[in-house]
Amino acid sequence: MISYLKGIVASVDKSNSNRVILTLDVNQVGYDLQIPARFAQELPAIGETVQVFTHLQIREEQPLLYGFSSAAQRDLFRQLMSVSGIGAQLAIALLDTLDLPDLVQAIVSGNTQLLIQAPGVGGRTAERISLELKKKLADWRTTAGIVAVISGGPPPAILEDVQMTLLALGYTASEVSQAITTVSESAILQQNANAEEWIRQAIAHLSS
């Protein structure tokens, strides 16, 4: 099993199937790895060195190598694929839709409205992911050093209302999570349990 590769970024290509392929030069051997699009945005320039955590999958006798920015991201990918009906592409779609802490929080809290924002993930699939993984990830995120998101954010009773309203307005799951996290820094807003005020402040941030 290959745990990680450290080498030079040779190229990053987006295939016709919207898969992002990183070619990594390790001691003059080129490795092709499928990586999340989020990770591609974090990569150093071509010719520079990067460490990539890997997962090797053997499918129809053909080895496929996946690459991730951290061991935690790679481990969550594996957890997602342990769910019935979740393959590598759906797992990567989920990792691309939400930041790691946001994705874990959505699964643990059963927030299917955020999970279904990932391409190919429907309501039943989102429910199955949460049902099978919420207990595992609640324990895992502590050992993995992943901090629960939106501490000081909207009270749990209105958080989903805020998220659903912003999603209905056309914002992406990633934009919604980032906006809520940012406006949560307002000391005044933290004391306000009014969903409409949270929504107004989040929209103002997203429109700025």
Secondary structure, DSSP 4 states (H G I P E B T S, - for coil): ---EEEEEEEEEEE-TTS-EEEEEEETTEEEEEEE-HHHHHH---TTSEEEEEEEEEEETTEEEEEEESSHHHHHHHHHHHTSTT--HHHHHHHHHHS-HHHHHHHHHHT-HHHHTTSTT--HHHHHHHHHHHHHHHHHHHHHTTPPPS-TTSS-HHHHHHHHHHHHHTT--HHHHHHHHHHHTT-HHHHT---HHHHHHHHHHHHH-
